[in-house]
Amino acid sequence: MAAKPLILCVEDDELYLSLRKGFLEQNGYNVIGVTMAADALKILQDTPVCAVIADHMLQGTIGTELAKQMKKIKPDVPVIVFSGATPTKLDGVDIYVNKNEPTTEFLRILREVVERYRS
């Protein structure tokens, strides 16, 4: 059996991070959750993640800015901005998913992104 895909989840609200992490783990993913963009960049540099899920409105930065920085480190790792606030630009972002999207649709998108990355 293949190892569970490793997802890096960036969310500055600890409650939402905990909920998202638990949800993803229940659906077959290993998850590293962080609340700070700087921690996310360090983990991305040192860890073989299959995808990043980042909130857009982060403390001290925005998801699209974080995505641009991440693409400089690992251009091939897909970055999903998952937010209720629609970004004005999607530089560095592979996919934007609105938080109001049904969870089944969110999981389908994530599965497709991870499968493309791993193949």
C-alpha positions in Angstrom: 0.0 0.0 0.0 1.3 3.5 -0.9 2.1 5.9 1.9 -0.5 8.4 2.7 0.1 11.7 0.9 1.6 14.4 3.2 -0.2 17.7 3.1 1.0 21.0 4.6 -1.9 23.0 6.0 -1.4 26.7 6.8 -4.2 28.4 8.8 -3.6 31.0 11.5 -6.8 30.2 13.4 -5.8 27.2 15.6 -9.4 25.9 15.8 -9.9 25.9 12.1 -6.4 24.3 11.6 -7.3 21.6 14.1 -10.6 20.9 12.4 -9.1 20.9 8.9 -6.2 18.6 10.0 -8.6 16.1 11.6 -10.9 16.1 8.5 -8.0 15.5 6.1 -6.5 12.8 8.3 -10.0 11.0 8.4 -9.9 11.1 4.6 -6.6 9.4 4.2 -3.9 12.1 4.4 -1.0 12.8 6.7 -1.1 16.5 7.7 1.4 18.9 9.1 -0.5 21.9 10.4 1.1 25.3 11.0 -0.2 28.7 12.0 2.7 30.9 10.8 3.9 31.5 7.2 7.5 31.3 8.2 7.0 27.9 9.7 5.3 26.8 6.5 8.2 27.9 4.4 10.7 26.0 6.6 8.7 22.8 6.6 8.2 23.1 2.8 12.0 23.3 2.4 12.7 20.3 4.6 9.8 18.0 4.1 8.4 16.0 1.1 4.9 17.4 1.0 2.5 16.5 -1.9 0.5 19.7 -1.7 -0.1 22.9 0.4 -3.4 24.1 1.6 -3.2 27.7 2.7 -5.8 30.2 4.0 -5.7 33.5 2.1 -6.1 35.9 5.0 -3.1 34.9 7.2 -1.7 36.9 10.0 1.1 39.1 8.6 0.7 37.9 5.0 -1.8 36.6 2.4 -2.0 33.2 0.9 -1.0 34.4 -2.6 2.1 36.0 -1.3 3.0 32.8 0.6 2.3 30.8 -2.5 4.8 32.9 -4.5 7.5 32.4 -1.8 6.7 28.6 -1.8 7.1 28.3 -5.6 10.6 29.8 -5.2 11.4 26.9 -2.9 9.6 24.0 -4.6 7.9 25.1 -7.9 6.4 21.7 -8.5 4.5 21.4 -5.2 0.8 22.4 -5.8 -0.5 25.3 -3.6 -4.2 25.4 -2.9 -5.6 28.6 -1.4 -8.7 27.7 0.6 -10.5 30.7 1.8 -13.8 32.6 2.0 -12.0 35.7 0.7 -11.4 35.6 -3.0 -7.9 36.7 -3.9 -7.6 39.5 -6.5 -4.5 37.8 -8.1 -3.6 34.2 -8.1 0.1 34.4 -8.7 1.8 31.3 -7.4 -1.5 29.6 -6.7 -2.4 26.4 -8.5 -6.1 26.3 -7.4 -8.4 28.6 -5.4 -11.2 26.8 -3.5 -13.8 28.8 -1.7 -14.5 27.6 1.9 -18.2 27.4 1.0 -17.4 24.6 -1.5 -19.0 21.2 -0.4 -16.4 19.0 1.4 -16.9 16.3 -1.2 -15.9 18.7 -3.9 -12.9 20.0 -1.9 -11.7 16.4 -1.4 -12.1 15.6 -5.1 -10.0 18.6 -6.0 -7.3 17.7 -3.4 -7.2 14.1 -4.6 -6.7 15.2 -8.2 -4.0 17.7 -7.3 -2.1 15.1 -5.2 -2.5 12.4 -7.9 -1.1 14.8 -10.6 1.8 15.7 -8.3 2.7 12.1 -7.5 2.6 10.8 -11.1 
